[in-house]
Amino acid sequence: MIKPELLAPAGSWDCVRAAVSNGADAIFFGLPKLNARIRADNFSEEDLPELMRYVHDRGVKAYVTLNTLVFTDELPEAERFLTLLHQNHVDAAIVQDIGLCELARRLVPDFPIHASTQMTLTSPEGLRFARKLGLTRAVLARELSLRELEKFKAENILPLEVFVHGALCVAYSGQCLTSEALGQRSANRGECAQACRMPYQLLVDDVLKDLGDRSYLLSPQDLAAVEEIPRLIELGIECFKIEGRLKAPEYVAAVCQVYRKAIDHAWDARTLTTQSASSSARPITKEDHYKLEMTFSRGLYSGWFHGVNHQELVHARYGKKRGPFVGRIESLGKDYVEVSSQTPLSLGDGIVFDTGGDTNHEQGGRIYQINGKKLFFEHQKINFHQLKRGDRIWKTDDPRLEKELQKSFKTDAAPLTYPVSFTIDGCLGQPLQVTATTTQAQATCCSTHLLATAENRPLTDSTLHEQFSRLGGTPFHLDKLLNNLPPQLIIPLSELNRIRRELVSQLISAATSQPIVTQEIHSKLPELLAEIPHCSKQKTTNEKPVLSVLCRSLLQLQTALDCAVTELYVDFEDIRRYREAVELVRHYPAAQIILATPRIQKVGEQGFFKLIEKALPDGVLIRNLGALSYFQTSPLRKIGDFSLNVANPLSAQVLMNEGLERLTLSYDLNVDQVISLVQGAPAHWFDLTIHQHMPMFHMEHCVFAAFLSTGTDHTNCGRPCDRHQIKLRDRVGAEHPVKADVGCRNTVFNQKAQSGAGYFGTFLQTGLSRFRVELLNESAEQAKNIVTTYQGLMEHSLSADELINTLHVKNQLGVTSGTLTVLSQ
């Protein structure tokens, strides 16, 4: 087995130093573009050479995140980035976009590419697709349990990387459209607005439910898997990743310290070499847990490693940094609070009072005086009238710990030294000759004195070893020394010192004078784009526009059939009812039915795909890479859905080569980006969703189970999703419906439907001819109104303005800047 790599976030130079100085084996960082943490400081292209020298001189690897979707007009820039990274000896790129993977494989085939967690890899089937792309490592979704990871070990498809510490996204990475829909920012483009950390109210069957002080209904605790390290090593995970490119260097230092210790201890115990283990490789202590909590914590939890627990993952009481729990207010005085502290407190420590209300308006400050159980604060800094007995107190800052952590990275970690071997030759009356050899260079130096017979203290192996091991302050350390001298010879020790210094100087000059050989890399993008079937910039089609409808109930399906819709998508929570849907459609010979897979497929969930097959539909709507692999040889029609994240022609080409009939354009594309993509690939490859309620969060977290039951998972929650409809009311009053799927995963949909009808004429000019309407909770009457109105648009008997006014929808396509407005207003 390979000892797992500790991979640390580096959002700034101080974070790089903190990671390197505290035991990270590798760092990951972003450049200003194509980077899923665009708000981090990040690094410029000009920083790359210095940064790579710094980490490589210290034996640390560096990975660059190109982990966003790539739009068509960005492909030349993406190719330039790949070339730049390869030429600067970056160790790997972390990539989301399938097209970018294909470009990298053709452009720089020897450059390692890692699948980002944004690729939503949740099953061995999906991993096989990643291997076909030429990827060398996969960062798995955070939602996988230890038991599920066992299945990956058995398959042994690709080296695996998992997150072990840091913030948990409530939605599956790569499948969150919330920032776009509510905040005009795309999570798939590195601009997450953290809508999951906002307060929400819960409406159950349109009645507001009193949840007490729980309002952060979508904000998970932070991941801390330090106790799971031994088991993860057993499972063969090759890289342990720390989240946090937006975090402070003190956080990076503390987390690296603790996980370095945990990995070393677990590895030594496993390999039975504890007697040679470093003295620092001890089990994790309370002090270590304190460091993790103090540097950043919304509560620390094992995430999904032990399976789903809907009562623990999201406590819902706050969505921001807390730190260690101090205790509850026992009494209040005029200028103090009294508390039995569960956490050590000192003068100058920062604390916050948790009153159970809005955390954006809470009080806190630094401790000014401690008198027994009484905590005093600077005069008039705290309004004690707003506090009450029982309020929680959290420790949010520890200046002493902060200074201690800063010491670890304010002085740079020393570069690695390289082994050098010395060979010593000579004979009586001749100069002494010393040859120094490293893996990269060789140097020889002769003495200016002649070797003489020694009356006492002749040159011995011990003497020579002592003199030539004095390499402190140089890039070298003594590896081997071969003494070929006859006995009883001598030369002044000062001459040995001069020779050693001269040899070191020659070796350094040899290393620095060697030109860096940069392999010339020729663009492959024109060649790749030329392989896509020919398409002109302006397209016209004689095909009549085709309207398909996605239905989420039998009632909606019957309504669509009554409206003479001939291509029907069905997405039911209970896919056992798919057979009933197929039987209904079979009464309409002109109609075809395409059944949707779940958006996520985890280990052991192939049964969902088998149920779809047994229902005998005409086709399948493929929503994940596992389904793409499973259905590849199926005779069913295969349509790729938006969740495959097709944003450029290269991605489209890769997926179409997997046997798909068509692809649904990514919901990250605005109108201009849709046009650009369709100009680069055949228009008949694509479906465009022209009407929908944007699916914002798609998550393993079940709001039904967490807040309408006491159950931990689907086995004991009582399935409140079967009996209730729920909505989440945000801070501006918008009420967003929540739906559960067959895997008990929840999707939060935007309250207001959006329509691309205003661009319908433009789309026809590009050659697009297939348009989809997606229904949500509409009644039969509402569904009929929507379908017939869009049929009028397709038949040119109704204008886009008339449609928008009739249906009261937002005139918008996609979720990125250009056509965005705030839908929640």
C-alpha positions in Angstrom: 0.0 0.0 0.0 1.0 3.6 -0.6 1.1 5.9 2.4 -1.8 8.4 1.8 -1.0 11.9 0.7 -2.2 14.8 2.8 -3.5 17.5 0.5 -3.9 21.0 1.8 -5.7 24.1 0.5 -3.7 27.1 -0.5 -5.6 30.3 -1.2 -2.6 32.6 -0.5 1.2 32.5 0.0 0.8 32.3 3.7 -1.5 29.3 3.3 1.2 27.7 1.1 3.8 28.2 3.8 1.4 27.0 6.5 0.7 23.8 4.6 4.3 23.1 3.7 5.6 23.9 7.2 3.0 21.7 8.9 3.3 18.4 7.1 1.2 18.6 3.9 2.4 16.3 1.1 0.7 18.4 -1.5 -1.2 21.7 -2.0 -4.0 22.7 -4.3 -4.6 26.2 -5.5 -6.4 28.1 -8.3 -5.6 30.7 -10.9 -7.8 33.7 -11.6 -10.1 31.8 -14.0 -11.7 28.3 -14.3 -11.4 28.0 -10.6 -14.2 26.9 -8.2 -13.0 29.3 -5.5 -12.8 32.5 -7.5 -13.1 34.6 -4.2 -9.9 33.2 -2.8 -6.7 35.3 -3.3 -5.5 32.7 -5.8 -2.3 32.9 -7.7 -1.4 34.7 -11.0 0.3 33.1 -13.9 3.4 35.1 -13.0 3.4 33.4 -9.6 3.6 29.9 -11.0 7.4 29.5 -11.5 8.3 30.8 -8.0 5.5 28.9 -6.4 6.5 25.6 -8.1 10.1 26.1 -7.1 9.2 26.8 -3.6 7.0 23.7 -3.1 9.2 21.3 -5.1 12.4 22.4 -3.3 10.6 21.3 -0.1 9.4 18.0 -1.5 5.7 19.0 -1.8 3.5 18.5 -4.9 1.2 21.2 -6.3 -2.1 20.7 -8.1 -4.0 23.4 -9.9 -7.8 23.6 -9.8 -9.4 24.0 -13.2 -12.6 22.7 -11.7 -15.4 24.7 -13.3 -17.4 24.2 -16.5 -15.8 25.7 -19.5 -17.8 27.7 -22.0 -17.2 27.4 -25.7 -15.4 30.7 -26.1 -13.2 29.8 -23.2 -11.7 26.7 -24.8 -8.7 28.5 -26.2 -7.9 30.0 -22.8 -8.4 26.6 -21.2 -5.9 25.0 -23.6 -3.4 27.8 -22.9 -3.8 27.1 -19.2 -3.1 23.4 -19.6 0.0 24.2 -21.6 1.1 26.7 -19.0 0.7 24.2 -16.1 2.5 21.5 -18.0 5.4 23.7 -18.8 5.7 25.0 -15.2 5.9 21.4 -14.0 2.6 21.5 -12.0 2.0 18.0 -10.7 -1.6 17.6 -11.8 -4.8 19.6 -12.7 -8.1 19.0 -10.9 -10.8 19.2 -13.6 -14.6 19.2 -13.7 -15.4 19.7 -17.3 -15.5 16.5 -19.4 -14.5 18.4 -22.6 -11.5 19.8 -20.8 -10.4 16.3 -19.8 -10.6 15.3 -23.5 -8.6 18.4 -24.5 -5.9 17.6 -21.9 -5.6 14.0 -23.0 -4.9 15.0 -26.5 -2.8 18.1 -25.7 -0.6 16.9 -22.9 -1.1 13.1 -22.6 1.6 12.7 -19.9 0.1 15.5 -17.7 -1.9 13.9 -14.8 -5.6 15.0 -14.6 -7.7 14.4 -11.5 -11.5 14.3 -11.5 -12.8 17.1 -9.3 -15.5 16.4 -6.8 -17.5 18.7 -9.0 -17.7 15.8 -11.5 -20.1 14.1 -9.0 -18.5 10.7 -9.0 -20.6 8.5 -6.6 -20.4 5.0 -8.0 -17.9 2.6 -9.6 -19.9 2.9 -12.8 -19.2 6.6 -12.9 -15.5 5.9 -12.1 -15.2 3.7 -15.1 -16.3 6.6 -17.3 -13.6 8.8 -15.6 -11.0 6.2 -16.4 -12.0 6.2 -20.1 -11.4 9.9 -20.1 -7.8 9.2 -19.1 -8.0 10.5 -15.6 -5.4 9.4 -13.1 -7.2 10.1 -9.8 -10.8 10.7 -8.8 -12.0 13.0 -6.0 -15.2 11.3 -4.8 -18.4 12.9 -3.7 -18.4 13.8 0.0 -21.7 11.9 0.5 -20.2 8.4 0.4 -20.0 6.3 3.5 -17.1 4.0 4.6 -19.3 1.0 3.8 -19.9 2.4 0.3 -16.1 3.1 -0.1 -15.5 -0.6 0.5 -17.1 -1.3 -2.9 -14.7 1.1 -4.6 -11.8 -0.7 -3.1 -13.1 -4.0 -4.4 -13.4 -2.5 -7.9 -9.9 -0.9 -7.9 -10.7 1.3 -10.9 -8.7 4.5 -10.1 -6.7 5.9 -7.3 -9.1 7.7 -5.0 -9.1 10.9 -3.0 -11.6 11.9 -0.3 -12.3 15.0 1.7 -11.5 14.5 5.4 -11.9 18.0 6.8 -13.7 21.3 6.2 -17.0 22.7 5.1 -19.6 20.4 3.7 -21.8 21.6 0.8 -25.3 20.5 1.5 -25.8 19.9 -2.2 -23.9 17.5 -4.3 -20.9 19.3 -5.8 -21.5 20.0 -9.5 -25.2 19.7 -9.0 -26.0 23.0 -7.1 -27.8 25.7 -9.1 -28.9 27.8 -6.1 -26.4 30.6 -6.3 -27.3 31.1 -9.9 -31.1 31.1 -9.4 -31.1 33.4 -6.3 -27.9 35.4 -6.5 -26.8 35.7 -10.1 -23.7 33.7 -9.4 -22.8 30.2 -10.5 -21.4 27.6 -8.2 -20.2 25.6 -11.3 -18.2 28.8 -12.1 -16.6 29.3 -8.7 -19.0 31.9 -7.4 -21.0 30.1 -4.8 -23.1 32.6 -2.8 -23.5 30.1 0.2 -27.3 30.2 0.1 -27.2 27.0 2.2 -25.8 29.0 5.1 -28.9 31.3 5.1 -31.9 31.0 7.4 -35.1 29.5 6.1 -38.6 28.9 7.5 -40.4 25.6 6.9 -43.9 25.4 5.5 -45.6 22.1 5.9 -48.7 21.8 3.7 -48.6 25.6 3.4 -48.6 26.0 7.2 -45.6 27.6 9.0 -44.0 25.0 11.3 -42.5 26.3 14.6 -39.0 24.9 14.8 -37.9 27.0 17.8 -34.3 28.3 17.4 -33.7 26.1 14.3 -33.7 28.2 11.1 -30.5 27.2 9.3 -32.2 24.2 7.8 -29.7 23.6 5.0 -26.4 24.3 6.8 -24.4 21.1 7.7 -21.9 20.9 10.4 -18.2 20.9 9.2 -16.6 17.6 8.3 -13.9 16.2 10.7 -12.9 12.7 9.8 -9.7 12.6 11.9 -11.0 9.5 13.8 -11.8 7.7 10.4 -8.2 8.0 9.1 -7.2 4.4 10.1 -10.2 2.9 8.3 -9.7 5.1 5.3 -6.1 3.9 5.0 -7.4 0.3 5.2 -9.8 1.1 2.3 -6.9 2.1 0.2 -7.7 5.8 -0.2 -4.6 7.4 -1.6 -5.2 11.1 -0.8 -6.8 12.9 2.1 -8.0 16.3 1.2 -8.6 19.3 3.4 -11.2 21.9 2.3 -10.6 25.5 2.8 -9.1 27.7 0.0 -11.0 30.6 1.5 -9.7 29.9 5.1 -6.9 31.6 7.0 -3.4 30.3 7.1 -3.8 29.5 10.8 -6.6 27.1 9.9 -4.4 25.4 7.3 -1.6 25.1 9.9 -3.7 23.7 12.6 -5.6 21.2 10.4 -2.4 20.0 8.7 -0.7 19.5 12.1 -3.5 17.3 13.4 -4.0 15.2 10.3 -0.3 14.8 9.8 -0.2 13.3 13.2 -3.2 11.1 12.6 -1.9 9.8 9.3 1.6 9.0 10.6 0.2 7.3 13.7 -2.3 5.2 11.8 0.3 4.3 9.1 3.0 3.3 11.6 0.5 1.2 13.5 -0.6 -0.5 10.3 2.9 -1.2 9.1 4.1 -2.4 12.5 6.9 0.2 12.7 5.9 2.0 15.8 9.3 1.6 17.3 10.7 3.8 14.5 7.8 6.2 14.5 8.3 9.9 15.0 7.7 11.1 18.5 5.0 13.4 17.1 3.0 10.5 15.8 0.7 10.1 18.8 -3.0 9.5 18.9 -5.1 12.6 18.5 -5.6 14.4 21.8 -8.2 16.8 23.3 -5.8 19.6 22.4 -5.8 18.6 18.8 -9.6 18.6 18.7 -9.5 22.0 20.3 -7.2 23.3 17.5 -9.7 22.0 14.9 -12.7 23.6 16.6 -10.9 26.9 17.4 -9.5 27.7 13.9 -12.8 27.1 12.2 -15.9 25.2 13.0 -19.7 25.2 12.6 -19.6 22.1 14.8 -17.4 19.2 13.8 -19.0 16.0 12.6 -18.1 12.8 10.7 -20.2 13.8 7.7 -21.6 10.9 5.7 -18.7 8.5 6.6 -21.0 6.5 9.0 -24.0 6.8 6.7 -27.0 9.1 6.7 -28.1 10.6 10.0 -30.7 13.3 9.4 -30.9 14.3 13.1 -27.2 15.1 13.4 -25.8 16.4 10.1 -27.7 19.7 10.2 -28.5 21.0 13.7 -29.9 24.1 12.1 -29.1 26.6 14.9 -26.4 28.6 13.1 -24.6 28.7 9.7 -21.4 30.5 10.6 -18.2 29.9 12.5 -18.6 29.1 16.2 -15.6 27.3 17.8 -15.6 25.4 21.1 -18.7 25.4 23.3 -18.1 27.4 26.5 -21.4 26.8 28.3 -24.7 28.5 29.0 -25.3 31.7 30.8 -26.1 30.8 34.4 -26.8 34.4 35.6 -26.3 38.0 34.5 -25.0 41.0 36.4 -24.8 44.6 35.5 -21.6 44.2 33.5 -20.9 40.4 33.5 -22.2 37.0 32.7 -21.7 33.9 34.9 -20.9 30.6 33.3 -19.4 27.2 34.2 -17.0 27.0 31.3 -16.4 23.7 29.5 -13.5 25.3 27.6 -10.4 27.0 29.0 -10.8 30.8 28.9 -8.2 33.5 29.2 -8.1 37.3 29.1 -8.4 38.5 25.5 -10.2 35.5 24.2 -13.1 36.2 21.9 -16.6 34.9 22.6 -20.1 35.2 21.1 -23.5 34.9 22.7 -25.9 32.6 20.9 -29.5 33.8 21.7 -31.1 31.5 19.2 -32.0 34.4 16.9 -30.5 35.8 13.7 -26.8 35.1 13.8 -26.2 38.3 11.7 -27.2 40.4 14.7 -25.6 38.6 17.6 -23.3 40.1 20.3 -19.8 39.1 21.3 -16.5 40.5 22.3 -13.2 39.9 24.1 -13.0 38.9 27.7 -11.7 41.9 29.7 -11.6 40.3 33.2 -12.3 36.8 34.7 -13.4 36.5 38.3 -14.2 32.9 39.1 -17.2 32.0 36.9 -17.8 35.7 36.0 -16.8 37.0 32.6 -16.4 40.8 32.3 -16.2 42.8 29.0 -15.1 46.2 28.0 -17.6 48.8 29.2 -20.7 49.2 27.1 -19.5 46.7 24.5 -22.3 44.3 25.4 -26.0 45.0 25.8 -26.7 42.7 28.7 -30.5 43.4 28.5 -30.5 41.4 25.2 -29.1 38.3 26.9 -30.9 35.8 29.1 -30.1 32.8 31.3 -29.6 29.7 29.2 -28.1 31.4 26.1 -25.2 29.6 24.7 -21.7 31.0 24.7 -19.0 30.0 22.1 -15.3 30.7 22.1 -14.5 32.3 18.7 -10.9 33.5 19.1 -7.8 32.4 20.9 -5.0 34.9 20.4 -2.4 32.6 22.1 -3.2 29.7 19.8 -3.2 32.0 16.8 0.3 33.3 17.6 1.5 29.7 18.1 0.2 28.7 14.8 1.7 31.8 13.1 5.1 30.8 14.3 4.9 27.6 12.3 4.7 29.4 9.0 6.1 32.9 9.5 9.6 31.4 9.1 9.8 29.4 5.8 10.2 25.7 6.0 13.8 24.8 4.9 14.1 23.4 1.4 14.9 19.7 1.0 18.6 18.8 0.7 19.7 16.4 -2.0 22.1 13.4 -1.5 25.7 13.8 -2.6 28.4 11.1 -2.8 32.1 11.8 -2.5 34.8 9.6 -4.0 38.4 10.3 -2.8 41.5 9.3 -4.7 45.2 10.0 -4.6 48.7 8.6 -3.6 51.8 9.8 -1.9 53.4 12.9 -3.6 50.3 13.5 -5.7 47.3 15.9 -5.3 44.2 14.7 -3.5 41.3 14.3 -6.0 37.7 14.4 -4.9 34.7 13.7 -7.1 31.2 14.8 -6.0 28.2 13.2 -7.6 24.4 13.9 -7.3 21.6 12.6 -9.4 21.8 15.7 -11.7 25.5 16.7 -11.8 29.1 15.7 -11.1 32.1 17.8 -10.1 35.8 17.2 -9.5 38.4 19.2 -7.5 42.1 18.6 -6.7 44.1 19.8 -3.8 46.8 22.5 -4.2 48.9 20.5 -1.6 50.4 17.2 -2.3 49.6 14.2 -0.1 52.4 13.4 2.4 53.3 10.7 4.9 51.5 11.2 8.2 53.6 11.2 11.3 50.3 11.3 13.3 46.6 11.8 12.6 46.5 10.3 9.1 43.4 10.7 6.9 40.9 8.1 8.0 37.4 7.2 6.9 36.2 8.9 10.1 38.1 12.1 9.5 37.1 12.4 5.8 33.4 11.6 6.7 33.5 14.4 9.3 34.9 17.0 7.0 32.7 16.2 4.0 29.5 15.9 6.0 29.7 19.6 6.9 27.1 20.6 4.4 24.8 22.7 6.5 23.4 25.7 4.7 23.8 24.0 1.3 21.3 22.2 -0.8 23.0 18.8 -0.1 23.5 16.2 2.5 26.2 13.5 2.6 24.9 10.2 1.2 28.0 8.0 0.7 31.8 8.5 1.0 34.3 6.2 -0.8 37.9 6.5 0.4 40.4 5.0 -2.0 43.5 6.5 -0.4 46.4 4.3 0.8 46.9 4.4 4.6 49.1 6.8 6.5 48.6 9.9 4.2 47.9 13.4 5.3 46.8 16.8 3.9 45.8 20.0 5.8 42.2 20.0 7.0 41.9 23.5 5.6 42.5 22.1 2.2 39.7 19.5 2.7 37.3 22.4 3.6 38.3 24.3 0.5 37.7 21.3 -1.7 34.3 20.7 -0.1 33.3 24.3 -0.7 34.5 24.3 -4.2 32.6 21.1 -5.1 29.4 22.5 -3.6 29.8 25.7 -5.6 30.4 23.6 -8.8 27.3 21.5 -8.2 25.1 24.5 -7.6 26.4 26.2 -10.7 25.8 23.1 -12.7 22.2 22.9 -11.5 21.4 26.5 -12.1 23.2 26.8 -15.4 21.3 24.0 -17.0 18.6 25.5 -19.2 15.0 24.4 -18.4 14.0 22.3 -21.3 10.4 23.2 -22.1 8.7 20.9 -24.6 7.0 22.8 -27.3 3.3 22.0 -27.2 1.2 22.5 -30.3 -2.5 23.4 -30.1 -4.9 20.4 -30.4 -8.1 22.4 -30.2 -8.7 23.1 -33.9 -8.1 19.4 -34.6 -10.6 18.3 -31.9 -13.2 20.8 -33.0 -12.7 19.6 -36.6 -13.6 16.1 -35.5 -17.1 17.3 -34.6 -19.6 16.9 -37.5 -19.5 20.0 -39.7 -21.7 22.9 -38.6 -21.9 26.4 -39.9 -22.2 29.5 -37.8 -25.7 30.4 -39.0 -28.0 27.4 -39.1 -31.5 27.1 -40.4 -33.7 24.0 -40.2 -36.9 22.9 -42.0 -37.8 20.8 -39.0 -40.9 21.8 -37.2 -40.2 22.7 -33.6 -40.9 19.7 -31.3 -42.2 20.3 -27.8 -41.6 17.6 -25.1 -43.0 17.7 -21.6 -41.5 16.4 -18.4 -44.3 15.2 -16.0 -44.0 14.5 -12.3 -47.4 12.8 -11.8 -49.8 10.6 -13.7 -52.3 13.4 -13.8 -49.8 15.7 -15.6 -48.9 12.8 -17.9 -52.6 12.3 -18.9 -52.9 16.0 -19.4 -49.9 16.1 -21.7 -51.3 13.2 -23.7 -54.6 14.9 -24.0 -52.8 17.9 -25.5 -51.3 15.6 -28.1 -47.7 15.8 -26.9 -45.8 12.9 -28.5 -42.5 13.0 -26.6 -43.0 12.6 -22.8 -40.4 12.5 -20.1 -41.5 11.1 -16.7 -39.8 11.8 -13.4 -41.6 10.2 -10.5 -40.5 10.0 -6.9 -41.7 6.4 -6.7 -40.2 4.8 -9.8 -42.1 1.7 -9.2 -45.0 3.6 -10.8 -43.0 4.0 -14.0 -44.7 0.8 -15.4 -48.1 2.4 -14.8 -46.9 5.5 -16.7 -45.7 3.4 -19.6 -49.0 1.5 -19.8 -50.9 4.8 -19.9 -48.8 6.1 -22.8 -49.2 2.8 -24.8 -52.8 3.8 -25.4 -51.5 6.6 -27.5 -49.6 5.1 -30.5 -48.0 8.3 -31.6 -46.5 9.0 -28.2 -43.2 7.9 -26.8 -42.2 7.8 -23.1 -38.7 8.4 -21.7 -38.1 7.6 -18.0 -35.7 9.7 -15.9 -33.0 8.1 -13.8 -32.4 9.5 -10.3 -30.0 12.4 -10.5 -27.5 10.5 -8.2 -26.6 6.9 -8.3 -24.6 5.5 -5.4 -23.0 2.1 -4.8 -25.6 -0.6 -4.8 -28.3 1.5 -6.5 -28.3 -0.2 -9.9 -31.7 -1.6 -9.0 -33.2 1.7 -9.9 -31.9 1.3 -13.5 -33.2 -2.2 -13.6 -36.7 -1.0 -12.6 -36.5 1.5 -15.5 -35.6 -1.3 -17.9 -38.4 -3.6 -16.7 -41.0 -0.8 -17.2 -40.3 -1.2 -21.0 -40.2 2.5 -21.9 -39.0 3.9 -25.2 -36.1 5.7 -23.8 -34.2 6.8 -20.7 -33.3 10.3 -19.5 -29.7 9.8 -18.2 -28.8 12.1 -15.3 -25.5 10.8 -14.0 -22.3 9.1 -15.2 -23.2 5.8 -13.6 -26.4 5.6 -15.7 -24.4 6.5 -18.8 -22.2 3.5 -18.2 -25.0 1.2 -17.3 -27.3 1.9 -20.3 -24.5 2.2 -22.9 -25.4 -1.2 -24.5 -29.1 -0.8 -24.0 -31.4 -0.6 -27.1 -33.4 2.1 -25.4 -33.2 5.7 -26.7 -30.8 7.5 -24.5 -31.1 11.3 -23.8 -28.5 13.0 -21.6 -30.0 15.5 -19.1 -28.8 18.9 -17.9 -27.0 17.3 -14.9 -24.3 16.0 -17.2 -23.2 19.6 -17.4 -22.6 20.0 -21.2 -21.3 23.5 -21.6 -19.0 23.2 -24.7 -18.8 21.2 -28.0 -16.0 19.0 -26.7 -18.1 17.8 -23.8 -21.0 17.2 -26.1 -18.8 15.2 -28.5 -17.4 13.0 -25.7 -20.9 12.2 -24.4 -22.4 11.7 -27.9 -19.7 9.1 -28.5 -21.1 7.2 -25.6 -24.2 6.4 -27.6 -26.5 9.2 -26.6 -29.2 10.4 -29.1 -29.3 13.9 -27.7 -28.1 16.1 -24.8 -29.9 18.6 -22.7 -28.0 21.9 -22.6 -26.5 22.8 -19.2 -28.6 25.2 -17.1 -25.4 27.3 -16.5 -25.6 28.6 -20.1 -27.2 31.9 -20.9 -28.5 32.7 -24.3 -25.2 33.9 -25.8 -23.5 30.8 -24.5 -26.2 28.5 -25.8 -25.7 30.1 -29.3 -22.0 29.7 -29.1 -22.2 26.0 -28.2 -24.7 25.2 -30.9 -22.6 27.0 -33.5 -19.8 24.6 -32.6 -21.8 21.3 -32.8 -24.8 19.9 -34.7 -28.0 21.5 -33.4 -29.9 18.2 -33.6 -27.7 17.0 -30.8 -29.4 19.2 -28.2 -32.6 19.6 -26.2 -33.2 23.0 -24.6 -35.4 23.3 -21.5 -37.5 26.4 -22.3 -39.7 26.3 -19.2 -38.9 25.1 -15.7 -38.7 25.8 -12.0 -34.9 25.8 -11.5 -33.7 22.8 -9.5 -31.5 24.6 -7.0 -30.2 22.3 -4.3 -29.9 18.6 -4.9 -28.8 16.9 -1.7 -28.5 13.8 0.4 -29.8 15.8 3.3 -33.6 15.1 3.7 -35.6 18.1 5.0 -38.6 15.9 5.5 -36.8 13.4 7.8 -34.7 16.0 9.6 -37.6 18.3 10.7 -40.8 16.2 10.4 -39.5 13.1 12.1 -37.0 11.8 14.7 -35.6 9.2 12.3 -32.1 9.0 11.2 -32.7 7.7 7.7 -35.3 6.1 5.4 -35.6 3.0 7.5 -37.0 4.8 10.5 -38.2 8.3 9.4 -41.8 7.2 8.8 -41.7 8.7 5.3 -43.3 12.1 6.0 -42.6 12.8 2.3 -45.5 10.5 1.4 -47.9 12.6 3.5 -46.8 16.2 3.3 -45.7 18.8 0.9 -43.1 21.2 2.2 -41.5 24.5 1.1 -38.6 26.6 2.3 -39.3 30.3 2.8 -36.2 32.4 2.3 -35.4 35.8 3.7 -37.3 37.7 1.0 -40.4 35.6 1.4 -40.1 33.3 -1.6 -41.4 29.8 -0.9 -39.3 27.2 -2.7 -40.9 23.7 -3.0 -38.9 20.6 -1.8 -39.3 17.2 -3.5 -37.9 13.9 -2.5 -36.8 11.3 -5.0 -36.6 7.5 -4.9 -33.2 7.6 -3.2 -34.7 9.9 -0.5 -32.6 12.7 -1.8 -34.2 16.2 -1.8 -34.4 18.8 -4.5 -35.3 22.4 -3.7 -36.9 24.0 -6.7 -37.2 27.8 -7.3 -40.6 29.2 -6.5 -41.0 31.0 -9.7 -40.9 29.4 -13.1 -38.6 30.8 -15.8 -39.0 30.8 -19.5 -36.7 31.1 -22.5 -39.6 32.0 -24.7 -38.2 35.4 -25.4 -35.3 33.9 -27.3 -37.3 31.3 -29.2 -36.8 32.9 -32.6 -33.1 33.2 -32.0 -32.9 29.5 -31.1 -34.7 28.5 -34.3 -32.2 30.5 -36.3 -29.3 28.4 -34.7 -31.0 25.2 -35.8 -32.4 24.2 -32.4 -35.7 22.4 -32.8 -36.4 20.4 -29.7 -37.7 22.2 -26.6 -38.8 20.9 -23.2 -41.3 22.1 -20.7 -40.8 20.8 -17.2 -43.8 20.7 -14.9 -43.5 20.6 -11.1 -46.6 20.6 -8.8 -49.1 22.0 -11.3 -52.7 20.7 -11.3 -54.2 19.3 -14.5 -55.7 22.7 -15.4 -52.4 24.5 -14.8 -50.5 21.9 -16.7 -52.9 22.2 -19.7 -52.5 25.9 -19.7 -48.7 25.7 -19.8 -48.5 23.0 -22.4 -51.1 24.6 -24.8 -49.5 28.0 -24.4 -46.1 26.7 -25.5 -47.7 24.7 -28.3 -49.0 28.1 -29.5 -45.4 29.4 -29.4 -44.1 26.4 -31.4 -46.8 26.9 -34.0 -46.1 30.7 -34.1 -49.7 31.4 -33.2 -48.6 33.1 -29.9 -45.8 35.5 -29.4 -43.2 35.3 -26.7 -44.5 38.4 -24.9 -48.1 36.9 -24.9 -46.8 33.7 -23.5 -44.8 35.4 -20.7 -47.8 37.6 -19.8 -50.2 34.6 -19.9 -48.1 32.3 -17.7 -46.6 35.1 -15.5 -43.1 33.5 -15.8 -39.7 35.2 -15.6 -38.2 35.8 -19.0 -34.9 34.2 -18.5 -32.7 31.4 -19.8 -29.9 30.0 -17.8 -28.4 31.1 -14.6 -25.2 33.0 -15.4 -24.6 36.7 -15.9 -26.1 38.2 -19.0 -29.7 37.3 -18.6 -29.9 37.1 -14.8 -32.3 38.8 -12.5 -33.0 37.9 -8.9 -35.8 35.4 -9.1 -36.6 35.6 -5.4 -37.7 39.2 -5.7 
